[in-house]
Amino acid sequence: MVEAWVISTSVIIGYAIACLIIGFITMRILKLTIDDFFVMGRTAGLLVLFLTTAATYHSAFAVLTSAATAVTHGVAWWVGSCGWTVCAGMVAIVMGPRYWHLGRKFGYITLADLLADFYESKLLRWIVAILMALWVIPYITVQAIGFGLITTIASEGRIPYIWASLLLTIVTVIYCVMGGQRATAWTDVIQGIWMYALVWIVSLVVVFNAIGGPGPLFEEVLKVKPELLSVPMTGWSAPGAILSNYLLFSIGLMLTMQHLQMKFYAARDPPTIRKSQFLTTLYLCTIYVPPVLTGLTGFLLIQRKIIPPLADITKTYGTVDAMLPLITFMYAPALLAGLLFAGAIAAAMSTQDNFFIATSTVITNDMLRKGVNIKLSEKGWVNVGRVIMIIFAFIAWYWAVVRPGYIFDLVALATAGCLQFAPASLVVIYPHKRVLITKWGAIIGIIVGTLILVLGYLKIITLPVFGAFGTLHAGVWGFIFNIIVALIVSLFTKPPSKETITRIYGYLEEALYGKSSTT
């Protein structure tokens, strides 16, 4: 009889090979141009845009951390995650077409492109590009941690964490290097379908095998700890925490984080963006239900002393996120467990690959091509982008070996960093008769917001707590001060030139409303 670890590990290996095959196929049709490699030639249709956005948004933390968080927070986790994914969808539906119009007209492929053009500032391009490249590191680290953790548990420790993380990171970067954004999009299609189906199937199998089904699960939780079936409006669900997560994971993640913002530029047309984001919202809201079921199951298994407490799991595996793979291996058939492990790896790959592309685009396009004005052919820039992806793959692996913290904290840190670009971005995509933020307002606002985020996150400064309202994330405090400083500085500094305002605002109003009010 074949051992369970052999089956589950074989599924993961087979999945990795399938991704490499897709990368090879997309390489055969790739055009070695900047637009084709980085934004799919701006031709992404509904199915591809929907599933690549959903799979990209839904990373390793959504599979692993969701279940671990639900152990201690119960259904409040789903209420929060559902809320911010709905907000993220609304942000994308309203603002995505605005990015699309400007990108199609002026050739933007990054956020720094848009901001540098409107604010007429090469310095702003450098600031946004450098910070974007730095904030991507926690996110790609999260995915590499997921690779190592899942594969080590699936192989029952026979494949060491350090090598599992490295090998799957290399697989991801290989298909990115081969096929660019098109490879990531088509692997995302498969990954999006795979992870959604398997998270639901495995969750139900685990709940039925471990507890007897959702009914008995809720009945027992109600007896043992009924607050897990409520939203107490404290701790995780305190107003401050809810506001923080809504801002971080809707505006910060969807509006300004490069890997998702590029999806708007890659779309075929605005209706495709709106339809895909509606489907993405449904996908994300419903995919967070199964982790709550498995999280509550984990809670009862801890109470029954079948699995160790979360603190002991963290000691053994380095992170509480190991809880879901552990109970899956205990209560699901080996093949099904292997498929879930591959699905969790798919969640990690579908985010990491997009970050490799996005970071490569930022450094290639914003720093080297337009920042330093190095002259290369389009094929040359594509190859430079490929080298940068490889470099960041090893950076991700290094930090995954270090394992700097809880997956959710790292994700929140990265999105909080990108949230600081939101005030300047909103001024560009929402025309006003008077430009509210100037070049220096944007620059100083971003710097101040980022400093407050970093100092608050590292506990170097103490940020206020408002009683029952709870604590705001350091990134939200940075966002608040960012806006205040940007508006004050803008009162005393020059706005963009009238020609630039007319060119960008005038075109956007004409594209959206059929006429321009800009004079």
Secondary structure, DSSP 4 states (H G I P E B T S, - for coil): ---HHHHHHHHHHHHHHHHHHHHHHHHHH---SHHHHHHGGG-B-HHHHHHHHHHHHS-HHHHHHHHHHHHHHTHHHHHHHHHHHHHHHHHHHHHHHHHHHHHHHH---SHHHHHHHHHT-HHHHHHHHHHHHHHHHHHHHHHHHHHHHHHHHHTTTSS-HHHHHHHHHHHHHHHHHHHHHHHHHHHHHHHHHHHHHHHHHHHHHHHHHHTSSHHHHHHHHHHH-GGGGS--SSGGGSHHHHHHHHIIIIIIIIII-HHHHHHHHHBS-HHHHHHHHHHHHHHHHHHTHHHHHHHHHHHHHHHTTSS--HHHHHHHHSSGGGHHHHHHHHHS-HHHHHHHHHHHHHHHHHHHHHHHHHHHHIIIIIIIITTS-----HHHHHHHHHHHHHHHHHHHHHHHHH--S-HHHHHHHHHHHHHTTHHHHHHHHS--SS-SS-HHHHHHHHHHHHHHHHHHHTTSSPPPB-GGG-BPPHHHHHHHHHHHHHHHHHHTSPPPPHHHHHHHHHHHHHHHHSS----
